[in-house]
């Protein structure tokens, strides 16, 4: 759909955001949809931040924006054409959450977009709803409050009702509100400096020399938080030289829990795309034997590219199901002194980073993942050496996937010792993602 008009600045950015929302509603992952839209429209760097802010923000706020449409419109959201719904989300998000954008520009671009589509007859609906939203906002109005604590939390912070109910159980109403708000923030960009090729201070100086601001991350010896909006990171100093990689601060906390030593045999059971596997190699001084296992060949190739860029040669890869190594690699019985299981999970600790995840995850999906995690834990015991250590980690905050999963595992195997466990919450722990990890050791 080509349409650009020199008389309507910002139209391409809004169209791009609208297309991302449509793709996500059809099942695409937000980051994949965003990359495809950038490529299709050749969005320049200066506009990418705006497209991402509108698209990701509207996806995060889906439930809240739906409530506004129901409040302002004559037709309930469930009866609206999907294309209209997502365009209204693009407009309402800017009006309600982006104060710097003039309301007139928001309304005008939305009306022009709908006129360029097959829903041209609905241009008055778009105009009317968005102008009504501006009036309510300017008069200090609010949505009518819904009944019930969980329902109200779900509406105000735009999360599924089932998740609001669970958050209240886990953290109480006040704590649940804090977690929900943390899930709607714009996450920082964190990187991990490759200790084999540099240090945080020298990299900060290199960034500063080209106008990229960064600060050290408390609790991450080799972590830096970098200012957003600094262009294509592949062009930043040190990237091509393998001096750093992108990794959230909470994820940087996991690999050191294994306490891997140079020369040891280490398994990363669900390794791709390789953030923790490469971290392990760096901690071991690139000396030892690290097997990175994953079921996806495409993701294995990505891991290999990351390891090559970072100059890590002790990593070996294997495409396999880590829960079935007893059958596929019987010679690995008791072979590994350290095992990292960064398990497939619901990702409920990373909702700020993955805005569409909240709408994909359901209680039944969590139950399914719990079964997958249990199978992995049981299968990996076969390849853990006596006296060895396994770290089980997830990027979720759901206790069924975390402490309860580990508790059941320990009950089934009295020859294991739980050395430590910790749940990181996205609202409490240093501004990173929500993460969990348990350190488990097998008796000698």
VENVEN-V476565 format. One record per pair of residues at least 12 apart in sequence whose ideal C-beta (glycine too) atoms are under 10 Angstrom apart, sorted by the first residue. I is the first residue (numbers start at 1). J is the second residue. Records with the same first field share a line. If there is no record, write none. Layout:
I=J ; J
//
This chain:
1=15 ; 19 ; 40 ; 41 ; 113 ; 116 ; 117
2=41 ; 116
3=15 ; 112 ; 113 ; 115 ; 116 ; 117
4=41
5=109 ; 112 ; 116
7=112
8=105 ; 108 ; 109 ; 112 ; 113
9=105 ; 109
10=47 ; 50 ; 94 ; 101 ; 105 ; 106 ; 108 ; 109
11=105 ; 108 ; 109 ; 110 ; 112 ; 113 ; 116
12=41 ; 42 ; 43 ; 44 ; 47 ; 51 ; 109
13=41 ; 43 ; 46 ; 47 ; 48 ; 49 ; 50 ; 51 ; 52 ; 53 ; 54 ; 55 ; 90 ; 109
14=50 ; 51 ; 54 ; 55 ; 87 ; 90 ; 91 ; 94 ; 105 ; 106 ; 109 ; 110 ; 112 ; 113
15=37 ; 41 ; 51 ; 87 ; 90 ; 109 ; 112 ; 113 ; 116 ; 117
16=34 ; 37 ; 38 ; 40 ; 41 ; 43 ; 47 ; 48 ; 50 ; 51 ; 52 ; 54 ; 55 ; 90
17=34 ; 37 ; 50 ; 51 ; 52 ; 53 ; 54 ; 55 ; 56 ; 57 ; 58 ; 59 ; 86 ; 87 ; 89 ; 90 ; 93 ; 94
18=37 ; 51 ; 54 ; 55 ; 58 ; 83 ; 86 ; 87 ; 88 ; 89 ; 90 ; 91 ; 109 ; 110 ; 113 ; 114 ; 117
19=33 ; 34 ; 36 ; 37 ; 40 ; 41 ; 51 ; 55 ; 86 ; 90
20=32 ; 33 ; 34 ; 35 ; 36 ; 37 ; 38 ; 51 ; 52 ; 54 ; 55 ; 56 ; 58 ; 59 ; 86 ; 90 ; 356
21=33 ; 54 ; 55 ; 56 ; 58 ; 59 ; 62 ; 82 ; 83 ; 85 ; 86 ; 87 ; 89 ; 90 ; 93 ; 356
22=37 ; 82 ; 83 ; 85 ; 86 ; 87
23=36 ; 37 ; 55 ; 86
24=55 ; 56 ; 58 ; 59 ; 62 ; 86 ; 355 ; 356 ; 359 ; 360
25=59 ; 62 ; 82 ; 83 ; 85 ; 86 ; 89 ; 356 ; 359
26=82
27=356 ; 360
28=356
29=354 ; 356 ; 357 ; 360
30=52 ; 55 ; 56 ; 59 ; 60 ; 353 ; 354 ; 355 ; 356 ; 357
31=52 ; 56 ; 353 ; 354 ; 355 ; 356
33=55 ; 59 ; 356
34=48 ; 51 ; 52 ; 55 ; 56
37=51 ; 52 ; 55
38=51 ; 52
45=229 ; 230 ; 231 ; 232 ; 235
46=229 ; 231
48=229 ; 231 ; 232
49=228 ; 229 ; 230 ; 231
50=94 ; 98 ; 101 ; 229
52=186 ; 228 ; 229
53=93 ; 94 ; 97 ; 98 ; 186 ; 228 ; 229
54=89 ; 90 ; 91 ; 93 ; 94 ; 97 ; 98 ; 101
55=86 ; 89 ; 90 ; 93 ; 355
56=93 ; 186 ; 187 ; 352 ; 353 ; 354 ; 355 ; 356
57=89 ; 90 ; 93 ; 94 ; 96 ; 97 ; 98 ; 184 ; 186 ; 355
58=86 ; 87 ; 88 ; 89 ; 90 ; 91 ; 92 ; 93 ; 94 ; 97 ; 158 ; 355
59=86 ; 89 ; 93 ; 158 ; 354 ; 355 ; 356 ; 357 ; 358 ; 359
60=93 ; 97 ; 157 ; 158 ; 159 ; 183 ; 184 ; 185 ; 186 ; 351 ; 352 ; 354 ; 355 ; 356 ; 358 ; 359
61=89 ; 92 ; 93 ; 96 ; 97 ; 157 ; 158 ; 184 ; 355
62=85 ; 86 ; 89 ; 93 ; 158 ; 159 ; 160 ; 355 ; 356 ; 358 ; 359
63=154 ; 155 ; 156 ; 157 ; 158 ; 159 ; 160 ; 161 ; 164 ; 358 ; 359
64=89 ; 92 ; 93 ; 96 ; 97 ; 143 ; 154 ; 155 ; 156 ; 157 ; 158 ; 159 ; 184
65=77 ; 85 ; 86 ; 88 ; 89 ; 90 ; 91 ; 92 ; 93 ; 96 ; 97 ; 133 ; 158
66=78 ; 80 ; 85 ; 88 ; 89 ; 92 ; 155 ; 158
67=143 ; 144 ; 146 ; 154 ; 155 ; 156 ; 158
68=88 ; 89 ; 92 ; 93 ; 95 ; 96 ; 129 ; 132 ; 133 ; 136 ; 137 ; 143
69=84 ; 85 ; 88 ; 89 ; 92 ; 129 ; 133
70=143 ; 144
71=129 ; 132 ; 133 ; 136 ; 141 ; 142 ; 143 ; 144
72=88 ; 92 ; 128 ; 129 ; 130 ; 131 ; 132 ; 133 ; 135 ; 136 ; 143
73=88 ; 125 ; 128 ; 129 ; 132
74=125 ; 128 ; 129
75=125 ; 129
80=122 ; 125 ; 129
81=117 ; 118 ; 119 ; 122 ; 125
83=113 ; 114 ; 117 ; 118 ; 119 ; 122
84=114 ; 117 ; 119 ; 122 ; 125 ; 126 ; 129
87=109 ; 110 ; 111 ; 113 ; 114 ; 117 ; 119 ; 122 ; 125 ; 126 ; 130
88=110 ; 114 ; 122 ; 125 ; 126 ; 129 ; 130 ; 133
90=106 ; 109 ; 110 ; 113 ; 130
91=103 ; 106 ; 107 ; 109 ; 110 ; 111 ; 113 ; 114 ; 126 ; 127 ; 129 ; 130 ; 133 ; 134
92=106 ; 110 ; 129 ; 130 ; 133 ; 134 ; 137
93=106
94=106 ; 107 ; 109 ; 110 ; 130 ; 133
95=107 ; 110 ; 130 ; 131 ; 133 ; 134 ; 136 ; 137 ; 138
96=133 ; 134 ; 136 ; 137 ; 143
97=184
99=137
103=130 ; 131 ; 133 ; 134 ; 135 ; 137 ; 138
104=131 ; 134
106=130 ; 131 ; 133 ; 134
107=126 ; 127 ; 128 ; 129 ; 130 ; 131 ; 133 ; 134
108=127 ; 130
110=123 ; 126 ; 127 ; 129 ; 130
111=123 ; 124 ; 125 ; 126 ; 127 ; 130 ; 131
112=126
113=126
114=126 ; 127
142=156
143=155 ; 156
146=161
148=161 ; 164 ; 165
149=164 ; 165 ; 168 ; 173 ; 176 ; 177
150=162 ; 163 ; 164 ; 165 ; 166 ; 167 ; 168 ; 169 ; 173 ; 176
151=164 ; 165
152=164 ; 173 ; 177
153=165 ; 167 ; 168 ; 173 ; 176 ; 177 ; 179 ; 180
154=167 ; 180
156=177 ; 180 ; 181
157=176 ; 177 ; 178 ; 179 ; 180 ; 181 ; 182 ; 183 ; 184
158=180 ; 183 ; 184 ; 355 ; 358 ; 359
159=176 ; 179 ; 180 ; 183 ; 184 ; 348 ; 351 ; 358 ; 359
160=358 ; 359 ; 361 ; 362 ; 363
162=361 ; 362 ; 363 ; 366
163=176 ; 179 ; 180 ; 183 ; 346 ; 348 ; 351 ; 358 ; 361 ; 362 ; 363 ; 366 ; 397 ; 398
164=176 ; 177 ; 179 ; 180
165=363
166=348 ; 363 ; 366 ; 397 ; 398 ; 399 ; 400
167=179 ; 180 ; 183 ; 348 ; 397
169=399
170=397 ; 398 ; 399 ; 423 ; 425
171=397 ; 425 ; 427 ; 428
175=425 ; 427 ; 428
176=427
177=427
178=425 ; 426 ; 427 ; 428
179=348 ; 349 ; 351 ; 397 ; 425 ; 426 ; 427 ; 428 ; 434
180=351 ; 358 ; 426 ; 427
181=352 ; 426 ; 427
182=349 ; 351 ; 352 ; 425 ; 426 ; 427 ; 428 ; 429 ; 431 ; 432 ; 433 ; 434
183=348 ; 349 ; 350 ; 351 ; 352 ; 353 ; 354 ; 355 ; 357 ; 358 ; 397 ; 426 ; 427 ; 433 ; 434
184=351 ; 352 ; 355 ; 358
185=351 ; 352 ; 353 ; 426 ; 427 ; 431
186=228 ; 352 ; 353
187=228 ; 248 ; 350 ; 351 ; 352 ; 353 ; 354 ; 355 ; 426 ; 431 ; 432 ; 433
188=215 ; 217 ; 225 ; 226 ; 227 ; 228 ; 248 ; 249 ; 352 ; 353 ; 431 ; 432
189=214 ; 224 ; 225 ; 226 ; 227 ; 228 ; 229 ; 230 ; 233 ; 246 ; 248
190=214 ; 217 ; 220 ; 223 ; 224 ; 225 ; 226 ; 246 ; 247 ; 248 ; 249 ; 250 ; 251 ; 252 ; 431 ; 432 ; 433
191=203 ; 207 ; 214 ; 217 ; 220 ; 222 ; 223 ; 224 ; 225 ; 226 ; 233 ; 236 ; 238 ; 239 ; 243 ; 244 ; 245 ; 246 ; 247 ; 248 ; 249 ; 252
192=217 ; 220 ; 221 ; 222 ; 223 ; 224 ; 244 ; 245 ; 246 ; 247 ; 248 ; 249 ; 251 ; 252 ; 255 ; 275 ; 278 ; 279 ; 282 ; 310
193=216 ; 220 ; 221 ; 222 ; 223 ; 224 ; 238 ; 243 ; 244 ; 245 ; 282
194=222 ; 238 ; 241 ; 242 ; 243 ; 244 ; 245 ; 278 ; 279 ; 281 ; 282 ; 309 ; 310 ; 311 ; 312
195=221 ; 222 ; 243 ; 279 ; 282 ; 283 ; 285
196=242 ; 243 ; 281 ; 282 ; 283 ; 284 ; 285 ; 286 ; 310 ; 311 ; 312
197=238 ; 241 ; 242 ; 243 ; 244 ; 282 ; 310 ; 311
198=222 ; 237 ; 238 ; 241 ; 242 ; 243 ; 244
199=221 ; 222 ; 243
200=214 ; 215 ; 216 ; 217 ; 220 ; 221 ; 222 ; 223 ; 224 ; 244
201=216 ; 224
202=237 ; 238 ; 243
203=222 ; 224 ; 226 ; 236 ; 237 ; 238 ; 243 ; 244
204=216 ; 224 ; 226
205=237
206=236 ; 237 ; 238 ; 241 ; 243 ; 244
207=224 ; 226 ; 227 ; 230 ; 236 ; 237 ; 238 ; 244
208=237
209=237
210=230 ; 231 ; 235 ; 236 ; 237
211=227 ; 230 ; 231
212=226 ; 227 ; 229 ; 230 ; 231 ; 233 ; 236 ; 237
213=225 ; 226 ; 227 ; 228 ; 229 ; 230
214=226 ; 227 ; 230 ; 236
215=227
217=248 ; 249 ; 252 ; 430 ; 431 ; 432
218=249 ; 430 ; 431
219=249 ; 250 ; 252 ; 253 ; 429 ; 430 ; 432
220=247 ; 248 ; 249 ; 250 ; 251 ; 252 ; 253 ; 256 ; 430 ; 432
221=252 ; 256
222=244 ; 247 ; 252 ; 279 ; 282 ; 283
223=244 ; 247 ; 248 ; 249 ; 251 ; 252 ; 253 ; 430 ; 432
224=244 ; 249
225=249 ; 431 ; 432
226=244 ; 246
233=245 ; 246
239=309
240=309
241=309 ; 310 ; 311
242=278 ; 306 ; 307 ; 308 ; 309 ; 310 ; 311 ; 312
243=309 ; 310 ; 311
244=310
245=273 ; 274 ; 275 ; 278 ; 279 ; 282 ; 306 ; 309 ; 310
246=273 ; 275 ; 306
247=274 ; 275 ; 276 ; 278 ; 279
248=275 ; 349 ; 350 ; 353 ; 395 ; 431 ; 432 ; 433 ; 435
249=424 ; 429 ; 430 ; 431 ; 432 ; 433 ; 435
250=349 ; 350 ; 393 ; 395 ; 424 ; 425 ; 426 ; 429 ; 430 ; 431 ; 432 ; 433 ; 434 ; 435 ; 436 ; 437
251=275 ; 276 ; 279 ; 342 ; 350 ; 393 ; 395 ; 432 ; 433 ; 435
252=275 ; 276 ; 279 ; 432 ; 435
253=393 ; 422 ; 424 ; 429 ; 430 ; 432 ; 435 ; 437
254=275 ; 276 ; 279 ; 280 ; 340 ; 342 ; 391 ; 392 ; 393 ; 394 ; 395 ; 424 ; 435 ; 436 ; 437
255=268 ; 275 ; 276 ; 277 ; 278 ; 279 ; 280 ; 281 ; 282 ; 283 ; 284 ; 338 ; 340 ; 342 ; 391 ; 393 ; 437
256=279 ; 280 ; 283 ; 391
257=338 ; 340 ; 389 ; 391 ; 392 ; 393 ; 419 ; 420 ; 421 ; 422 ; 437 ; 438 ; 439
258=276 ; 279 ; 280 ; 283 ; 284 ; 337 ; 338 ; 339 ; 340 ; 388 ; 389 ; 390 ; 391 ; 393 ; 437 ; 439
259=283 ; 338 ; 389 ; 391 ; 439
260=279 ; 280 ; 281 ; 282 ; 283 ; 284 ; 285 ; 288 ; 290 ; 337 ; 338 ; 340 ; 389 ; 391
261=283 ; 284 ; 285 ; 287 ; 288 ; 337 ; 338
262=283 ; 284 ; 285 ; 286 ; 287 ; 288 ; 314
263=284 ; 285 ; 287 ; 288 ; 289 ; 314 ; 337
264=280 ; 284 ; 287 ; 288 ; 289 ; 290 ; 336 ; 337 ; 338 ; 385 ; 388
265=288 ; 289 ; 290 ; 291 ; 332 ; 335 ; 336 ; 337 ; 338 ; 339 ; 383 ; 385 ; 388
266=280 ; 281 ; 283 ; 284 ; 288 ; 289 ; 290 ; 291 ; 292 ; 314 ; 315 ; 336 ; 337 ; 338 ; 339 ; 340 ; 388 ; 389
267=280 ; 289 ; 290 ; 291 ; 292 ; 293 ; 318 ; 322 ; 325 ; 332 ; 335 ; 336 ; 337 ; 338 ; 339 ; 340 ; 341 ; 380 ; 383 ; 384 ; 388 ; 390
268=280 ; 281 ; 290 ; 291 ; 292 ; 293 ; 294 ; 303 ; 315 ; 317 ; 322 ; 336 ; 338 ; 339 ; 340 ; 341 ; 342
269=291 ; 292 ; 293 ; 294 ; 320 ; 321 ; 322 ; 323 ; 325 ; 336 ; 339 ; 340 ; 341 ; 342 ; 343 ; 376 ; 377 ; 379 ; 380 ; 383 ; 390 ; 392
270=292 ; 293 ; 294 ; 295 ; 296 ; 299 ; 321 ; 322 ; 323 ; 340 ; 341 ; 342 ; 343 ; 344 ; 345 ; 372 ; 373 ; 376 ; 393
271=290 ; 291 ; 292 ; 293 ; 294 ; 299 ; 300 ; 303 ; 315 ; 317 ; 318 ; 322 ; 340 ; 342
272=292 ; 293 ; 294 ; 295 ; 296 ; 297 ; 298 ; 299 ; 300 ; 301 ; 302 ; 303 ; 304 ; 306 ; 317 ; 319
273=294 ; 296 ; 298 ; 299 ; 300 ; 301 ; 302 ; 303 ; 305 ; 306
274=292 ; 294 ; 299 ; 300 ; 302 ; 303 ; 304 ; 305 ; 306 ; 307 ; 310 ; 312 ; 315 ; 317
275=303 ; 306 ; 342
276=292 ; 340 ; 342 ; 391 ; 393
277=290 ; 291 ; 292 ; 293 ; 294 ; 303 ; 306 ; 307 ; 312 ; 315 ; 317 ; 340 ; 342
278=290 ; 292 ; 303 ; 306 ; 307 ; 309 ; 310 ; 311 ; 312 ; 315
279=310 ; 312 ; 340
280=292 ; 312 ; 314 ; 315 ; 338 ; 340
281=307 ; 310 ; 311 ; 312 ; 313 ; 314 ; 315
282=310 ; 311 ; 312 ; 314
284=312 ; 314 ; 338
285=314
286=307 ; 310 ; 311 ; 312 ; 313 ; 314 ; 315
287=313 ; 314
288=314 ; 315 ; 337 ; 338
289=314 ; 315 ; 316 ; 335 ; 336 ; 337
290=307 ; 312 ; 314 ; 315 ; 316 ; 317 ; 336 ; 338 ; 340
291=315 ; 316 ; 317 ; 318 ; 320 ; 322 ; 325 ; 329 ; 332 ; 335 ; 336 ; 339 ; 383
292=304 ; 307 ; 315 ; 316 ; 317 ; 318 ; 340
293=316 ; 317 ; 318 ; 319 ; 320 ; 321 ; 322 ; 325 ; 328 ; 329 ; 380 ; 383
294=317 ; 318 ; 319 ; 320 ; 321 ; 322
295=319 ; 320 ; 321 ; 322 ; 323 ; 344
296=319
297=317 ; 319
298=319
299=317 ; 319
300=317 ; 318 ; 319 ; 320
301=317 ; 319
303=315 ; 317
304=316 ; 317
318=332
321=375 ; 376 ; 379
322=339 ; 341 ; 343 ; 375 ; 376 ; 379 ; 380 ; 383
323=341 ; 372 ; 373 ; 374 ; 375 ; 376 ; 377 ; 378 ; 379 ; 380 ; 382
324=375 ; 376 ; 379 ; 382
325=376 ; 379 ; 380 ; 382 ; 383
326=378 ; 379 ; 380 ; 381 ; 382 ; 383
327=379 ; 382
329=382 ; 383
330=382 ; 383
331=383
332=382 ; 383 ; 384 ; 385
333=382 ; 383 ; 384 ; 385
334=381 ; 382 ; 383 ; 384 ; 385 ; 386 ; 388 ; 442
335=382 ; 383 ; 384 ; 385 ; 388
336=380 ; 383 ; 384 ; 385 ; 388 ; 389 ; 390
337=384 ; 385 ; 386 ; 387 ; 388 ; 389
338=384 ; 385 ; 388 ; 389 ; 390 ; 391
339=377 ; 380 ; 381 ; 383 ; 384 ; 385 ; 388 ; 389 ; 390 ; 391 ; 392 ; 440 ; 442
340=380 ; 389 ; 390 ; 391 ; 392 ; 393 ; 437
341=373 ; 376 ; 377 ; 379 ; 380 ; 390 ; 391 ; 392 ; 393 ; 394 ; 438 ; 440
342=391 ; 392 ; 393 ; 394 ; 395 ; 435 ; 437
343=369 ; 370 ; 372 ; 373 ; 374 ; 376 ; 377 ; 392 ; 393 ; 394 ; 395 ; 396 ; 401 ; 402 ; 405 ; 436
344=368 ; 369 ; 372 ; 373 ; 376 ; 394 ; 396 ; 401
345=361 ; 366 ; 369 ; 370 ; 372 ; 373 ; 393 ; 394 ; 395 ; 396 ; 397 ; 398 ; 401 ; 402 ; 405 ; 435 ; 436
346=358 ; 360 ; 361 ; 362 ; 363 ; 365 ; 366 ; 368 ; 369 ; 370 ; 394 ; 395 ; 396 ; 397 ; 398 ; 400 ; 401
347=360 ; 361 ; 369 ; 394 ; 395 ; 396 ; 397 ; 398 ; 401 ; 433 ; 434
348=361 ; 366 ; 394 ; 395 ; 396 ; 397 ; 398 ; 401 ; 426 ; 433 ; 434
349=394 ; 395 ; 396 ; 397 ; 398 ; 402 ; 423 ; 424 ; 425 ; 426 ; 432 ; 433 ; 434 ; 435 ; 436
350=395 ; 396 ; 397 ; 426 ; 432 ; 433 ; 434 ; 435
351=396 ; 397 ; 426 ; 433 ; 434
352=426 ; 431 ; 432 ; 433 ; 434
353=395 ; 426 ; 432 ; 433
354=395 ; 433
357=395 ; 396
361=396 ; 398
363=398 ; 400
366=396 ; 398 ; 400 ; 401
367=400 ; 401
369=394 ; 396 ; 398 ; 400 ; 401 ; 405
370=398 ; 400 ; 401 ; 404 ; 405 ; 408
372=401
373=392 ; 394 ; 396 ; 400 ; 401 ; 402 ; 405 ; 406 ; 409
374=401 ; 405 ; 408 ; 409 ; 412
376=392
377=390 ; 392 ; 405 ; 406 ; 408 ; 409 ; 412 ; 413 ; 440
378=409 ; 412 ; 413
380=392
381=409 ; 412 ; 413 ; 415 ; 416 ; 440 ; 442
384=416 ; 440 ; 441 ; 442
385=442 ; 444
386=415 ; 441 ; 442 ; 443 ; 444
387=441 ; 442 ; 443 ; 444
388=440 ; 441 ; 442 ; 443 ; 444
389=417 ; 419 ; 439 ; 440 ; 441 ; 442
390=409 ; 416 ; 438 ; 439 ; 440 ; 441 ; 442
391=419 ; 420 ; 421 ; 437 ; 438 ; 439 ; 440
392=405 ; 406 ; 409 ; 418 ; 421 ; 436 ; 437 ; 438 ; 439 ; 440
393=422 ; 435 ; 436 ; 437 ; 438 ; 439
394=423 ; 434 ; 435 ; 436 ; 437 ; 438
395=424 ; 426 ; 433 ; 434 ; 435 ; 436
396=423 ; 433 ; 434 ; 435 ; 436
397=423 ; 424 ; 425 ; 426 ; 427 ; 433 ; 434 ; 435 ; 436
398=434 ; 436
399=423 ; 436
401=436
402=421 ; 422 ; 423 ; 434 ; 435 ; 436 ; 437 ; 438
403=418 ; 421 ; 422 ; 423 ; 436 ; 438
405=436 ; 438
406=418 ; 421 ; 436 ; 437 ; 438 ; 439 ; 440
407=421 ; 438
409=438 ; 440
410=438 ; 440
413=440 ; 442 ; 443
414=443
415=441 ; 442 ; 443 ; 444
416=440 ; 441 ; 442 ; 443
417=439 ; 440 ; 441 ; 442 ; 443
418=438 ; 439 ; 440 ; 441
419=438 ; 439 ; 440 ; 441
420=437 ; 438 ; 439 ; 440
421=436 ; 437 ; 438 ; 439 ; 440
422=435 ; 436 ; 437 ; 438 ; 439
423=435 ; 436 ; 437 ; 438
424=436 ; 437
//
